[in-house]
Amino acid sequence: QKEVEQNSGPLSVPEGAIASLNCTYSDRGSQSFFWYRQYSGKSPELIMSIYSNGDKEDGRFTAQLNKASQYVSLLIRDSQPSDSATYLCAVLNSGYSTLTFGKGTMLLVSP
Amino acid sequence: GAGVSQSPRYKVAKRGQDVALRCDPISGHVSLFWYQQALGQGPEFLTYFQNEAQLDKSGLPSDRFFAERPEGSVSTLKIQRTQQEDSAVYLCASSGSGGPGELFFGEGSRLTVL
């Protein structure tokens, strides 16, 4: 059973702070990793993908991957109240064409 | 269309009724996925189509669940003899050139079984 683990939160940060969201996965053969954002009552939307060890930056978002530790993280700099949402970590299963999602971490950014 | 379209958005069924949920993917997207999302949980994979071929149905929870995509575009997820545990949001997603990890989700169909 391929698993993706996330702390359910909520993670509360003040506006302007850095939010750090973490994820671990069980499938050592996985090569592709994704972060989706889901606002309450809405469907998930893709915000970041990462395929290689190290950091990948896109605006205020940085994804980090460590395949040896089977660990993925998402940093959100200068957090805004509009970032308040559930962040879903997703892993593309090795040998398959489907994503396994974690349960998501709820982020609350207070003004 | 501009995005993935799902209908109905909300469905209330009595236990034992059959329901059908429709998904119209983004035009040109070959791959189509169905996920089930229970309250407070992440999406769980149900089934996957490439064009009209159902390549993976390992996530369908029971033989009461059936999905089809006969012409390689619109897909229907059918649930027979609904049970209370089937209550969830059913998400349809399609993917294009970005590959199977870059999914575009519809707004979902929220099923409530009484």
HADDOCK unambig.tbl for C-alpha pairs under 7 A between the chains (distance, minus, plus):
assign (segid A and resid 42 and name CA) (segid B and resid 107 and name CA) 6.38 0.50 0.50
assign (segid A and resid 43 and name CA) (segid B and resid 105 and name CA) 6.27 0.50 0.50
assign (segid A and resid 43 and name CA) (segid B and resid 106 and name CA) 6.69 0.50 0.50
assign (segid A and resid 43 and name CA) (segid B and resid 107 and name CA) 5.36 0.50 0.50
assign (segid A and resid 43 and name CA) (segid B and resid 108 and name CA) 6.82 0.50 0.50
assign (segid A and resid 44 and name CA) (segid B and resid 105 and name CA) 6.49 0.50 0.50
assign (segid A and resid 45 and name CA) (segid B and resid 104 and name CA) 6.86 0.50 0.50
assign (segid A and resid 45 and name CA) (segid B and resid 105 and name CA) 6.99 0.50 0.50
assign (segid A and resid 46 and name CA) (segid B and resid 102 and name CA) 6.75 0.50 0.50
assign (segid A and resid 92 and name CA) (segid B and resid 101 and name CA) 6.15 0.50 0.50
assign (segid A and resid 97 and name CA) (segid B and resid 100 and name CA) 5.65 0.50 0.50
assign (segid A and resid 98 and name CA) (segid B and resid 100 and name CA) 6.37 0.50 0.50
assign (segid A and resid 99 and name CA) (segid B and resid 101 and name CA) 6.31 0.50 0.50
assign (segid A and resid 101 and name CA) (segid B and resid 42 and name CA) 5.80 0.50 0.50
assign (segid A and resid 101 and name CA) (segid B and resid 43 and name CA) 6.10 0.50 0.50
assign (segid A and resid 101 and name CA) (segid B and resid 44 and name CA) 6.86 0.50 0.50
assign (segid A and resid 102 and name CA) (segid B and resid 42 and name CA) 5.58 0.50 0.50
assign (segid A and resid 103 and name CA) (segid B and resid 41 and name CA) 4.75 0.50 0.50
assign (segid A and resid 103 and name CA) (segid B and resid 42 and name CA) 4.03 0.50 0.50
assign (segid A and resid 104 and name CA) (segid B and resid 42 and name CA) 6.00 0.50 0.50
